[in-house]
Amino acid sequence: MSADRITDHHHEHADRRARGVVARAFGEVTKRPGVRSFFDEATNTASHVVRGSASRRCAVIDSVLDYDAASGRTATEAADELIAFIQAQRLEVEWILETHVHADHLSAAPYIKERLGGALGIGWNVRVIQDIFGKVFNAGTEFQRDGSQFDELFIDGESFTIGGLDAIALHTPGHTPDSMTYVVGDAAFIGDTLFMPDYGTARADFPGGNARALYRSARRVLSLPGATRLFLCHDYKVPGRSEFRWETTVAAERAHNVHIHDGVSEDEFVRMRTERDAKLGMPKLILPSVQVNMRAGEFPPAEDDGQTYLKIP
């Protein structure tokens, strides 16, 4: 059997299991997660606290560290709001999950872990990101490019639990090579693969990005049952919409997503995405974000004067 056939067979098996997780949650209320989202308008980022009704354990997905690019200073207001909610609800953090190495905000994962505990997880292909950007930022031999800064490197189809909730990690590359979707009960946390239906899809022109892979990943997410809740990492509020939104459904995306609704072919999508990406500027926080996030939210080691520096190549 060819490598492609093996990969397709593996994906189909993982997708069947993911659909099974969703179906079980439809039939059993205790398998459906409660989700509390926090939106950071400065970076247009939605972070999510995911919990079950049968246990006090929770996961934090895509947290934000405040960063002022002009001064290089960080703050923890966004993370502190999330921490206060977890403490008020008397929840225990089991997982701190990243859908990918973000290029538009700094992760607050180490800060949250220090305050509340929890295992830090990301997709196994973070090693590809570390290799690419380790060279870009001349990170040196002390920078490990094996993902060892994280507690868990999820492979495609890997099952895990959040308290009593069933969860499965799906590899959904295209925006970045390490992008993951976390299916938890009847909800899927899809990072930057899809945005709200009126906004479309994520860019695919970062190093290691691929528009064809993005199409296939989006269709993979959209093969989940129609009522599956989708939680996004970003919203940019198209003109004419009055409020930010970060929750939709598979059915709504399939019917209305302006880039990838049912009927849009792979070639049509790749042509549109490639032309669109060619006109986009880089995210304003890409240089600090990637340097920090590829290190699991930690800043580069201090130099001989005791100061930490972020590089601009």
N, C-alpha and C positions, 0 to 999 in steps of 0.2 A: 504494500500500500504506500502511495506517495506521501511526502510530508504534508502537502496541502490537504489530502484526504484525511489523514490522521487528525490534523488541526480541526477540520470541519466536523469530524465525528466527535471530537472532544467538545467543541463548542455546542453541538446539538445536545449532547448529554448534559452539559452544564446548564444550558437554556431550559431543558425539560425540568431539571431539578429546581431552577429558579421559579419556573411557572408553578411547580408544586408547592413551593414556599408561599407564593401569593395565594394560591387556591386554598391552602390550609387556613390562612389568615382570614379569607372571606368567610370560611365556615366556622371559625372559632374566634370569638371576640378577644380572648386573652392573647392571641397570637398577633393582634394588630397593634403596632406601636403608637404611642402618643408622641407627637412631635411639637416641640416649641422652637420656633425659629427667631433668630436675631439678625437684623439687617444693619450693616455698616455702610451708611450712605457715602462716606468718604472714598470707599473702594468698591461700592456697589456689590458687596459680598453678603450672601446669606449663610449664616452658620446655624447648625441644627443640633438640638439636644433630643436624643431618641431614647424612649423608655418604654418598658412594658407595664401592664397593669398588675401582673402577678408577682413582680419583684421590684426592688428599689434600685436595680442596676440600670445604668444608662451608658450611652455613647455620645461623644461630642464629635461632630463632623465639620471640618473646614473652619477652624477658629481663626480669629484675626487679632494681630498685634498692631496697635496704632503706631504709625511711623510718619514723622514729618521730614519730607525729603530735603527741605531747605536747610534744616539744622542738623539732620542726621539723628535726631532724638526719637526714642520710642516711648510709648505710654501704654497703659493696660486698661483703659476705660472700657473698651468693647469686651475684653476678656473678663473683666471684673463683673460686668453686668450678667454675663453668662454664668460665672461662678456663683454669684449671689442667688440666682435662680436655682441652681443645683443644690446649694446649701439650704435654701428655704424649703425646698421639696424633700430634703433629707435623702438625696440620691447618692449612690455610690458610683463613681466613674469606673467603668470596666474597660472602655476603649476610647482612645482619641484617634480618630481616623482622618486621613487626608485622601481626597479623591485623586490628587496628583500633586506634583511640585508646581505650585502656583507662581504665575509671573506678574500678578497684579496686586498682591498683598503679602505681608509677612505673616507666617503662622505663629499663633500663640501657644502651640502645643507644649513646649518645654515649661512655660509658665503655669499652664493648667495642670500639667503632670506634677510639677513641684508642689502645687497647692492641694490637689485633690487625688493624685495617683492616676492609675490607668495605664494600659499598654498602648504604645503608639504604633499604628499600622498604616501601611501604604502598599501600593502594588509593587511586585518584584522587579518590574522594569525600571524602577527608580535608579537602578544601577546604570542604565543607558543614559539617563539624564545626568547622573554624576560624572560619567565618563565624558560626555559632550561638554558640559559646562565646567568641569574640572580643568579642561584644557583652555576654555575661553577665559577663565579667571586665573589661570596659572596657579592653581590651588596648592601645588607642591605635593611632595610624597607623603606628608602627614595626613592629607585628606584621603580617607578610605573611600574607595569607589565600589564597595560591595554591599551597600545598604545597611551596614552594621550599626549605623546611628539610630535605626528604628528597631522596635521590639518585634515586629511582625511584618514580613513581606508576603502579601497575599498573592497566590497564584490563581489563574483562571479556574473558576468553579469551586474554590475552597469554601467549605461550610464553616460557620462559626455561630456563636450565640451571644446575645446581649440579654443577660438574665434568662427569662423564659422565652425570649423571641428567637425564632429561627432566622438565620441570615446566610447569604451567599455572596461571594465577591466575583464579579465578572470583569474581565479585562476588556476595556472599551477604548482602544487607542485611536489616534487620529488628530485630536487637539494636541496631545502630547503622547509619547510612547508608553508612559506609565499610567495613563488614565484608567481609573477603576470606577465601576458602578457597584454600590452596595445595596443589594435587595434585602430588605428587613421586613418580614411579614408582607403586608400589602403595599409597602412603600419602597421606592427606589431612589437612592441618592446618587445623582448622575453627574455631579461635577459640572464641567463646561461642555459636555457633549451636545446637549440641547439647551436652548433658552425658551422663554415663553413663546407660544405659537406665533404671536405677532412680531417677534424679534428674530426667530430663526435658529441658527446653529453657531457654534464657536468657530473661530479662525483655525486654520490648519497649516499655517506657514512658519511656526516656530521650529527651531532645529529638532528634527525627529518627527515633526508633524506630517500628516499625510491626508489629503482630502478624500482619497478613495477609502482609506481605512476609517475615516470619520463617518462616511456614508454607511459603511457596513456595521460600524458600532452603533450608530443611531438606529438602523433598522433592527439591530439585535435588541436594543432597549425597547423598541416599539413592537417587538414580538411578544412582550409580556401582556397579560390580560388587559383589556381596555380600561377597566376601572382601577388599575394600579395607579397609586398616587406617585407623582414624580416631584422630587424636591431638587431645586436647582441651586447652583453655587452663586449665580449672579443674575441681576436684572438691571437693564439700562433704560427702561421706561420709554417706549417709543413715543414720538410726538402724538399728542391727542389722548394719551392714557394718563390719568391723573395720579395714580398711585403705583408704587413698586409692588411687584408680585414675584413669588418664587415657588409657587406650587401649582401644578397642573395635573393632567392625567394622560395616560397613553392614548386614549381615544381622542382627546382634544388635540394632541400633537399630530396624530395620524390624519385627522380631518383638516386641521387649520394651520399647521406649521408652514410659514411662508417659504421656507427653503426646502423642506423635505417631507411634505404631506404625501399621502398615498398617491402613487401615479408618477412621482418624480423619479426618473431613471438615474442610475449611478453616474453615467456619463454627463447627463444634464447637470447633476449636482456638482460634480468635479469641475466642470467648466465654470459654473456660477461662483463656486467657492474660490477657485484660483483667481478669477478676475477680481472678485471682491477683496481678497486678501492683499492683492498687489497695490491696492489704494489705501490700506490701513497703516497708520503710524504705530510705532511700538507702544505698549502700555507704559505709562509714566514711571511705574515702580518696578519695571522688569529687572533692572540691574541689581538693586538691593534685594528684591524678593527672591530671585533664583539663588543668589549666593547664600542666603540664610536658609531657604526652604530645602535646598538640596542637602543641607546639614541637619535636617529634622528640626528646623526652627532655631538652631543655635547660630550665633554669630561666629565669624572666623576667629581663630585663636589670636590673642593679643600679640603685638609685636614687641621688640626689645625695649620700647619706651612705656610698655604697659597699656597702650591704647589699642583698641580694635578698629580696623579700617575696612571699609567696603571699597571694592575696586571698580573703576570705570575703564574698561579696556580702551 
